[in-house]
Every structure is written in C-alpha cells, then in structure tokens.
Amino acid sequence: MPDALFSPAAARNATPITEVLRRVLPRSGLVLEIASGSGEHVVHFARALPALVWQPSDPDEAARHSIVAHTRAAGLANIRSPLALDATHQPWPVTGADAVVAINMIHIAPWGATTGLMVGAGATLADGGILYLYGPFREQGAHIAPSNAAFDHSLRAGNASWGVRDIEAVVAAGRVHQLHLAERVAMPANNLSLIFHKACPNSATGSEAYP
C-alpha cells in the first residue's frame, strides 16, 4: 500500500474508542468522521460496527489517499470515499449525519477548528444526534496528568495556536450550537471521551457536567 500512512497512536487507542462508540452511537445510520488522518481508525470502526455507514474526511490530500488505501485493503463496503473537509470552512459538504466523530483533532489545530467543529456538527446533526470527541483535555484550568502538561508544552512550542483545550471552553462552544455534554469517559493514557447530544434550542437536557 504505497499511499497508506500509519499512526502508532491509532493502533493503540482504536479498541478502547470502539468500545465507547459501540455503546453511544446509533445502531444504524451515517457517521461523519472529521480529520480522519491515516484512515486506520475508520477502518477499525467500520469493521467493528458494520451496520453503520462511515464517511471519513480530511483537509490533507495525502491523508485522503491513505484513507482510500486502507479502505481498499480492508475490503469494507460501509466506508464512503473521503471528503476534502476543513472543519473551519462552512457549510460542510455533508447534508446530514446521525453522528459526528473527531479524534485527536482539536488540540493539534487552532481554536477556530473547535468552534468550526461545533458550528458544522450543530448544522449537520438532527436533534438527538451524537458528537463524539476524544483526546487530552484540561479540567478547571489544570492538566489531569503531568504527561498531558508536557504534551501541551510541546504542542505550543511548535505552534502557539495549538494546545490541550479546557473542557469548560469546549462545552461552552458546543452549547451555542445546541450540543450538550452528556457524558465524560476516562480513557487510557490520560485521554477522555466526551459525548455530546444535539438538542433543539428549547429542550432541557439537564445532563451537562460543566455549567
């Protein structure tokens, strides 16, 4: 597979992420993955959850070639061709989805990618739709582990606009677009899964852990 890229992190975290997705995603429907990267995750998810149709995307052309290579090698029919999608550019080239998944994205992008993700997910998801985020986060302004602090420092040293995000800020950005935090799940290597539900403006969720 000359075009295929490989990520050690994807190999390590695909199984624990799949276990959360198996529980929180709908049994069937369309799942849009933002910033699919190498494509290893979407192949793993599509194989484990075959009743769902998976729409990968990435703004990087090399990543999209890698997604195609991994998909072809896996021989899975429930993965669509990858879209050239930048979360910060609206509107997204997707008319609707039952869930949106973004893994290890918002800390290796400017804050505008987080707000763009919320705008796009809010517009793409119907009421009851799921937004799933995975990665390292800060809570109440503090890192949850020294390794996360070191990682954050390295990110910001390379690009001052990157960095581990505060959960409270992410939750506030989602709420503007009717995306409400329903669950926080501790994951291996000091990462978190955050599950948001799309709700109509007048509905009361009563589930957010971060006011």
C-alpha positions in Angstrom: 0.0 0.0 0.0 2.3 2.8 -1.2 -0.2 5.6 -0.2 -1.0 4.2 3.2 0.1 6.1 6.3 0.4 4.5 9.7 -0.1 6.0 13.2 1.1 4.2 16.3 -1.5 6.2 18.4 -4.3 5.0 16.2 -3.2 1.4 16.7 -3.1 1.8 20.4 -6.4 3.6 21.0 -8.7 2.2 18.3 -10.0 -0.7 20.5 -10.9 1.4 23.6 -12.5 4.1 21.5 -14.5 1.4 19.6 -15.9 0.1 22.9 -17.3 3.6 23.7 -18.6 4.2 20.2 -20.4 0.8 20.3 -22.3 2.0 23.3 -23.1 5.6 22.4 -23.6 5.6 18.6 -27.0 4.7 17.0 -27.3 1.1 15.8 -27.5 2.3 12.2 -27.1 5.4 10.2 -24.3 7.7 8.9 -21.3 8.6 10.9 -19.1 11.5 9.7 -15.5 11.4 10.9 -13.7 14.8 10.9 -9.9 14.8 10.5 -9.7 11.1 9.7 -5.9 11.2 9.3 -4.4 7.9 8.1 -7.8 6.2 7.9 -6.8 3.4 10.3 -9.5 4.4 12.8 -12.4 4.5 10.3 -11.4 1.0 9.0 -11.3 -0.3 12.6 -14.7 1.3 13.4 -16.4 0.2 10.2 -15.3 -3.4 10.7 -16.4 -3.5 14.3 -19.7 -1.6 13.7 -20.8 -2.9 10.2 -24.4 -1.6 10.4 -23.2 2.0 10.4 -22.1 3.8 7.2 -18.8 5.7 7.7 -17.9 9.0 6.0 -14.3 9.8 6.5 -12.9 13.3 5.8 -9.6 15.2 6.0 -8.4 18.5 4.5 -5.0 16.9 3.7 -4.7 15.2 0.3 -2.1 12.7 1.5 -4.4 11.7 4.3 -7.2 11.1 1.9 -5.0 8.9 -0.3 -4.1 6.9 2.8 -7.8 6.5 3.8 -8.5 5.2 0.3 -5.6 2.7 0.5 -6.6 1.4 3.9 -10.3 1.1 2.9 -9.4 -0.8 -0.3 -7.1 -3.2 1.6 -9.8 -3.9 4.2 -12.4 -4.6 1.5 -15.2 -2.9 3.5 -18.3 -1.7 1.7 -19.6 0.6 4.6 -16.9 3.2 4.2 -17.5 6.1 1.7 -14.9 7.9 -0.3 -13.1 10.5 1.9 -14.2 14.1 1.6 -11.9 17.2 1.5 -13.4 18.8 4.5 -11.9 21.5 6.7 -13.9 22.0 9.9 -13.4 25.7 9.8 -15.0 26.2 6.4 -18.8 26.4 6.4 -21.0 24.9 5.2 -19.7 21.4 5.3 -20.2 19.2 2.2 -22.5 16.9 4.1 -26.3 17.4 4.2 -26.8 15.4 7.4 -25.4 12.7 9.7 -26.5 10.7 12.7 -23.2 11.2 14.4 -20.0 13.2 14.1 -16.7 11.8 15.4 -13.5 13.8 15.9 -10.5 12.0 17.4 -7.2 13.8 18.4 -8.2 16.8 16.4 -8.8 19.9 18.5 -5.5 20.1 20.3 -3.5 19.9 17.1 -5.3 22.8 15.4 -6.1 26.4 16.2 -9.1 27.1 18.5 -11.0 28.1 15.4 -11.1 24.4 14.5 -13.0 23.7 17.7 -15.6 26.4 17.1 -15.8 25.4 13.4 -16.4 21.8 14.5 -19.3 22.9 16.7 -20.8 25.1 14.0 -20.6 22.2 11.5 -21.8 19.5 13.8 -24.7 21.6 15.0 -25.8 22.2 11.4 -25.2 18.6 10.3 -26.8 16.7 13.2 -30.5 16.3 13.7 -32.0 16.5 17.2 -30.7 13.5 19.2 -27.5 13.3 17.1 -24.2 12.5 18.7 -20.9 14.4 18.7 -18.0 12.3 20.0 -14.6 13.9 20.9 -11.5 12.0 22.0 -8.2 13.3 23.2 -6.4 15.0 26.1 -8.3 17.8 28.0 -7.7 20.2 30.9 -10.3 20.4 33.6 -10.8 23.6 35.7 -7.7 25.0 34.1 -5.4 22.2 35.1 -3.9 19.2 33.4 -5.1 15.8 34.6 -1.6 14.3 34.4 2.0 15.5 34.2 2.3 13.8 30.8 -0.5 15.9 29.4 1.2 19.0 30.7 4.4 18.0 28.9 2.5 17.2 25.7 0.7 20.6 25.9 4.0 22.4 26.3 5.5 20.6 23.2 2.4 21.4 21.1 2.5 25.1 22.0 6.3 25.3 21.4 5.7 24.0 17.9 2.7 26.1 17.2 1.4 28.7 19.6 -2.2 28.3 18.4 -2.3 24.6 19.3 -2.7 23.1 22.7 -4.7 20.9 25.1 -8.1 22.5 25.4 -10.2 23.2 28.6 -13.3 21.1 28.8 -15.3 24.0 30.0 -14.4 26.1 27.0 -15.2 23.2 24.6 -18.6 22.6 26.4 -19.4 26.3 26.1 -18.6 26.4 22.4 -20.9 23.4 21.8 -23.8 24.8 23.8 -24.0 27.8 21.4 -25.0 25.3 18.7 -27.3 23.1 20.9 -24.6 20.5 21.5 -24.8 19.5 25.2 -22.2 17.4 27.0 -24.0 14.2 28.2 -21.0 12.0 29.3 -17.3 12.2 30.1 -15.4 8.8 29.9 -11.9 8.4 31.2 -9.7 6.6 28.7 -6.2 5.1 28.7 -3.1 7.3 28.6 -4.9 10.2 30.4 -7.3 10.9 27.5 -11.0 11.4 27.7 -14.1 10.7 25.6 -16.7 13.5 25.5 -20.1 12.6 24.2 -22.4 15.5 23.2 -26.1 15.3 22.3 -27.8 17.6 19.8 -30.9 19.1 21.3 -33.4 21.7 20.0 -33.0 25.2 21.5 -36.0 24.9 23.8 -35.3 21.5 25.2 -33.8 20.9 28.6 -31.0 18.3 28.8 -30.2 18.5 32.4 -27.1 16.4 31.8 -24.2 18.7 31.4 -21.3 18.1 33.8 -19.9 21.6 33.2 -22.3 24.5 33.6 
